[in-house]
């Protein structure tokens, strides 16, 4: 296990740099590193050449030697020049926050699409920083073929850049093909007319746990429900791949629930761009469920980060429900209307529901039925109550409505089946000839 020294800077800009540094440590641990020491500095503005002051650079170098650090990690994105200068001065491998996040994504990617997206983001980030990645640049003489006119030869840096740019071009082509496949799948799901609900939120807020809990209780296929679950773990970015599952609660409308990649403070711009097609699930949703780790003292800042990221994606205008997860881990006073109750009564008092938010515990399976009710309320604007008399010859219509509407009552009459139901406006218009 590599030993990591963390470096953070307080710029007095209102940001809680200590919380950011603590999160950096969690990212390092998620990358199988051991945090052995931290170094901090207060500055009015970052040093253009070294990010930290020149005197602090020497302190960090001495501290790295003293604690035998294998790698030094800075809690921000370093410019190519800063990375090169620090590499030369500190004589240790240098990582910044973005590089660390990219490394975690590369380790966790499972699907072909996620792997392609991560590699594109890494190469885009590496290209301008190639100089800082080489301790020395060798020169290769031109021999024959395409290199024969290069005189004394090319720098290794130029060769690396050409290789990376060629690889980037190949990856973008592959990613475009995969994106077209995903778009085809999305259009097929849209044809069913089934409402789409997307889980969004800060990493490790409990999105995957909530998805699995929903599958446990309301999975459309109980036989394969276990196989359709996603990995859930108390770790930053435990899952990266977007997952879409059908949720079919009894006496409620079925809907498609998608789990998207988690957001984080200072998420590399290249990653947001690379995961654009994956995050289309959030943009195309009818409702967003923003899952919040309510037990985290910085949950408000995490909500702000999520909202800012959604705005960048163009998904900020979609109706949203706030799901305050892990509410069983807080003091009762922290929950609306529960001040004064005993701590041992907290679980019995959950969930707490308001118009656009709910306080629950996905792990304890508390509040899921109430959450389904809130989702139903949000979706109800596009539904109609009606009674249809469908002839027995149109079995396809009966099958479709049983699958895509909420059927309250079924009667078998001489002239056909009478269904009392709630259906989408589009279905109401399509089957109007059977109205009673």
BELVEN-V804351 format. One record per helix or strand of 2 or more residues. SS is the DSSP state (h for helix, s for strand). FROM is the first residue (numbers start at 0). TO is the last residue. If there is no record, write none. Layout:
BEGIN
SS & FROM & TO
SS & FROM & TO
END
This chain:
BEGIN
s & 1 & 9
h & 16 & 29
s & 32 & 41
h & 53 & 65
s & 70 & 73
h & 79 & 89
s & 92 & 95
h & 96 & 107
h & 111 & 126
h & 129 & 132
s & 138 & 139
h & 144 & 146
s & 153 & 154
h & 155 & 190
s & 194 & 201
h & 206 & 217
s & 242 & 246
s & 254 & 258
h & 268 & 273
h & 279 & 282
s & 286 & 292
h & 298 & 312
s & 319 & 324
h & 326 & 328
h & 331 & 333
h & 342 & 348
s & 351 & 352
s & 356 & 358
h & 367 & 381
s & 382 & 389
h & 394 & 403
s & 405 & 412
s & 415 & 423
h & 424 & 429
h & 431 & 433
END
